[in-house]
Amino acid sequence: MSGVPFLAENSKPSERMHLFSIHFALVTVSNVVGSLLGGVIADCLQWLLKMGEVKSIQIALIIGIAIFFFGLFPLFKLKSTSPIQKVEEVKGIKPVKTKEASFNFNFKMIVLFGIANLLIGTGSGLVIPYLNLYFANRFDASNSYIGLILALGSAMTAVAMLIGPILVKRVGKVRALVIFQLMSIPFLFLTAFTNSIFFASLGFLLRQALMNAGNPIQSAIAMDVVDDKYKGLANSVNQTVFNIGWATMGLPAAWLVTTFGSYWGYAYAFSITGCLYLIASTFFYIVFGRKFVLKEEATS
């Protein structure tokens, strides 16, 4: 959670888009590799060493903990530096408090950004945690097929995140984010109403890639909107409201499916999500679009 503000504080605004894209892509790829590796290790222990299922999973988890522990050592080498602050200290210049540095302005930006993230998180919480059940219930898909599709979705997401900066360079951050989000909505509705597992898989993969491709762009915008000393707060609020929306949708999603069945239940859930995505994208563009268009034109 603290990775985004740390990267923002130790990079120039012109570098953040590429930096965040690489960061999110590596995290996504690492999650895929970790998930696949965990299953492979557990299965190999069962097949090769005739180990019990519970014991093999325990050892796989212990190996994961060990990898996580060794990953902490590079973090101890990191040191936060503020080039702007150093220049000011050397020259003896006192920072001038502008409107963008005031608490009221930053609090307003954080709240507005939080509203958009709450809408996205609420929509995502209706469908994303239950995609495996969607494929199993509607198409009677096997666990292997579901695992493959979910892994491909993460892989496509990583690729799309790396493509994001190209679109940003052409149309700007806010427009690129809105374009990615709006382009994902038709594929969301395709997944909602199709009876073909092929089109359902295609819709899921493209929606997953397009919607998540906007995550680095969204983080870059959030770090540009607020002053340096509020970046950590902004990132925490965005993560919190997203997860609140995600967590509160479990019961509504289950109620839709149990009440209307495996076709219309998921169709309604996906449709509500599509509407929430549309509202969030429109809100985001109205609130931040003009501000960033003018800002990017002024700096170009």
Protein Blocks (a to p, Z undefined) as FASTA:
>chain_A
ZZmmmmmmmccfklmmmmmmmmmmmmmmmmmmmmmmmmmmmmmmmmmnopafklmmmmmm
mmmmmmmmmmmmmmmmpccddfklmmmmmnopacdddfklpmklmmmmmmmmmmmmmmmm
mmmmmmmmmmmmmmmmmnopafklmmmmmmmmmmmmmmmmmmmmmmmmmnojklmmmmmm
mmmmmmmmmmmmpcbfklmmmmmmmmmmmmmmmmmmmmmmmmmmpcfklmmmmmmmmmmm
mmmmmmmmmmmmmmmmmmnojklmmmmmmmmmmmmmmmmmmmmmmmmmmmmmmmmmmmZZ
